[in-house]
């Protein structure tokens, strides 16, 4: 582990987002010092992170300490300068000169600053190309000649350097005088950049790209391949499918990809680092075990698997093998869900106590494996995999009871239920209901969420794509409700007792967020966005719902 010493005068350092971000990285052993005078020696720390705010009381950096810190860097140690540290050290010209920042910088007033990545260093890979921070920052007229600029910005018609990397003796210094305002650390890109800076200052360098194989090209193969092709640090290397037509399609869309027809070839291919498994759900557990035993990192399409025992076995095996295991819960980044999640987190509607979610319509199910209960696990394992994942993240308390019902009324040529209902009871008394139906002629809202101070309702939009025939006649193709974002309305009770409604603006979804996180996890140790433990909760609920339905809606006790 890399020993990291965070020197800060923050009054609550353990709650500081940067400290929490560093502590989340398993490769770092983080300690905190309340000031430079509290540090006996620097050589016991691989990296020193100086995070000072001149607005708070701080112990001055005495000349002896400055010399010790500089000696630590020149001997091969790392140093990351963040926050308002430059202003706090402005009298130490010799130290700042050695770090390349003695002259030529100015401090802005607190305002919105747009940071842009330079793409000249792996440290900035997979960050957004630009991101805004609410901050007071130091701007450099020019980075040192031998420094590598990492972040830049425009200030009053001029370009300035926001952050740079510099070699000093045998050590590495990263100067990033951002984050003096605590609000700036609410920008995930800044926390991620700073965490990577610590690793870079310790000498970590991003390794070769992760070679990714896909087993089961299917309808989702192009989506994964496109994402991998756009995420630095990943390489779409191999596609495995038993159907020659699909392999031909993969080679057409991704000409550099290799193909094969047998998963054994993937397992035996030493060049493959990670595998995406997109086969039918009843095969997930066996293929994932095969790949984990072969030393591959594994991404499973949703659902994770069909039973909690399969999930437990895979989680245990992944830990034993030291491999990453995650599930493609890509809809955690859907705009309506992100907006709802942020609104709830802000306390706008108070504490959630009741939630309903709905997906469906009145149409014949497909004849693919999605509609076969023995293969898919049942209807609830399809859309339910996404909706229940949303619900379990919006209401993170433990689930104590699950009830499920299923109706087989109309579509007797497929084995999935026509209509399913799942009811969750949580430890603090909250309730959640999910309805999934292929025989709903009238739609319920996608979301109906009640809180102690208000509510959120998301209504489906009925949208048509318009075009013309060769004759000029209008053609309208009605989209399925799930193919368009809903209209999300927040209802708030004001001080006068009246309820006011406003429509939420939905955010832009971050591009390729799941795959970027997966690459960050393997290259930089960033925690997985979708842990296998969180996916296991989903499996437990779905499994319990099907058992309840088989027992005429009996309540099934769980503890997750």
Order of alpha helices (4+ residues) and beta strands (2+ residues): beta-alpha-beta-beta-alpha-beta-alpha-alpha-beta-beta-beta-beta-beta-beta-beta-alpha-beta-alpha-beta-alpha-beta-alpha-beta-alpha-beta-alpha-beta-alpha-beta-alpha-alpha-beta-beta-beta-beta-beta-beta-beta-beta-beta-alpha-alpha-beta
